[in-house]
Amino acid sequence: MSELFTDAEDVRQRLDTVGHLVDEGTATALYLATVLDRPLLVEGEPGVGKTSLAKALAQVLDTPLIRLQCYEGLTPGEALYEWNHQRQLLAIRLTEAHGGRLADADLFTEAFLLDRPLLRAVRHQGPLPPVLLIDEIDRADDEFEALLFEFLGEAAITVPELGTFAAVRPPVVILTSNRSRELHDALRRRCLYHWIDFPAPERAAQILRRTIPAASESLIATTTGLLGRVRALDLDKAPGLAEAIDWVSALAALHVTRPSRADLLGTLSAVAKSPDDREAIAGALDSRP
């Protein structure tokens, strides 16, 4: 079966065509995940582009993006599959109306099966595998991780009433985590691993130029320099790349080219996510050179 990419540089260049800039390490991690058919666990602070990486990959491959957003209390039925109980009940009533009776085996067939994200990824029939994004896995309960082991290790899901569904070709699986809790070693062993850090000022500026072409060089230079200093502060939530984009976008929307302190202070809602952080960042603005 043909490879999705020729090498890591091919990954980097093709992601670049859809406006997503990645470094060599990230490109290599993605390439290995596709070549080895292994899930890729991507960790990093919020806002560094973990989720957008999966979206850009699906766009480059022109294949569906299937997303499972994790949260506390996520159930197997929401992630794996469910039975269409309303349709089952309707089938029972229709059969009884005609004097018949349905056995359990008649009710638990593929006709009544509802594919949720994981089973949908396994049963995908397109020419290329889909990209499956399991987003913020650290927000799900510990027990939920155990449900993923068969899927991550074998690209298969077992439905007791029907048997095991295995992917013809494993989906490209990207799991993201903000490290709000530690993940099980068993999950980590089933995945390749990559850490995404906040980009250096030069790369951040490059990304901002690409993302916000209306922003002036002076605006980009000022904000990236400030963000580097701000991230060194003791904040409740250090601003990530997403906040950098929001801040520059806000200033550009106000037609600011050379931001003054008043301009920066007036748009702090893009980067400060708590009163304490706003106060700390405002102090950093006062002390900037």
Beta strands, then each sheet from edge to edge (+ up, - down):
strand 1: 40-43
strand 2: 65-69
strand 3: 81-83
strand 4: 113-115
strand 5: 131-135
strand 6: 156-159
strand 7: 163-166
strand 8: 172-177
strand 9: 192-195
sheet 1: 2+ 5+ 8+ 1+ 9+
sheet 2: 3+ 4-
sheet 3: 6+ 7-
end
